[in-house]
Amino acid sequence: GSVPTVTTDAGVGNTRQALTDRTEQGPVPAVVIGNPYGMDEARLDSMVTDAMAAGISGLSVDFTTDPSRAAAAEPRLVVVLNPAADPTGSAACRNPSPIRTLPASDELRVLAAFCDGADPIGSVDTQDTVSGPTDRRFQRLLWRTASALFPDDYAETYGFGLLPNSFDFGFGGGPEPPIGDDPLAPPEDYDPLDPGPPE
């Protein structure tokens, strides 16, 4: 399968620490800009926020697009689906509403920024081939976006990395994890020395 590309324009900074501190207070506000598949907005919002939360390993986050549910107004997550140009994280944080977005094509781009007011604490730009909102690759792309924006500090804390850099969610063609499980956890019968059946 294709591995989504992740690029950062502002580096990622201390997004993980900021999110950890913020999550302890309660739900974190999120804004979803763009609707490439012409879906029901509420359904799209919950799909995006659920998948982004699922992609952050080792941290249980509740993103909400309902400002009244958020524990505080900042910092907040801004997710732009299929931006028309190359917006930066700072543009998304300053004022995301005017960012032009496009209807879906074969490739879906996602710009995600974690914002403190008008300033991005960090932002990432990812893309992958996605055929529609029910395509598992849509969910995976959002997982990848979230894990790039809020990288797990496990390796730094414990001094060794368990995951290869180019991680493939396919697990060699085995069953995919149900949503809500940690997408980066290997299956129980995972043998790191056995690459599994070829794709």
Beta strands, then each sheet from edge to edge (+ up, - down):
strand 1: 5-7
strand 2: 28-33
strand 3: 63-64
strand 4: 76-81
strand 5: 107-116
strand 6: 119-129
sheet 1: 1+ 6- 5+ 4- 2- 3-
end
